Amino acid sequence: MELVNWFNELLAGNLIFTPQTLGYYWNGVVTTTQLVFLSLLVGLVMAVPLSILRGSKHRWIKLPIYAYTYVFRGTPLLIQLYIIYYGVVFVDGIQQTFLWPLLREAFYPALIAFTLNTAAYTTEIFHGAIKATARGEIEAARAYGMSDRMMMRRIILPSAFRRALPAYGNEVIFMLHASAIASVVTLMDITGAARFVYARYYAPFEAFLFAAAIYLCLTFAILYFFRFLERRLLAHLRPQN
């Protein structure tokens, strides 16, 4: 009798994953991928100049950047998302501007919050990698007659990118996992799809375990990609047989 009940429960659980519910999960994967990819891309573009300016000798340049990274790394991403998503409504005149059709959608406030957060972390990652540049490399570049701009472009940044690659790979994975909170602002990402399936079929284990499996597959894909990059870019550090 217990075996029959177990088989019936298993069959009922399998009925959850219909073409319709799998379509919800697929749309969630697309939304999550777009959100994470765009936030990382824009955050990386922001972080490169900010990490360079972060090491400036002028306090009026580096202190605002330090304050920005300190605030966004020292506060929860969920709070930042709430402030941007709910707070934008109270900005005077925002509803009469051309930005309102975008900002009233959940995707773009989430994109802004994720971008600002990952840009802060990436700035500190690259700043630390730039500071770790060997002094011999800088002296050799100056002896060769390179200007500061050329030295930064040809020597310091490529070397810093290679050193920062493992830490930045972790940041990409953290952003993927952090994207699960986007569903709290009605965004139908992977977690949002799981919550919808759970609410419809009252099957929390099946709904959220399937979402966890999707996140796990995406994480392994990211790990494989960064391992590939590390093998290519750090090949000169491997011992030669």
Salt bridges, closest charged atoms under 4 A:
GLU124 OE2 - ARG54 NE 3.00
GLU139 OE2 - ARG135 NE 3.18
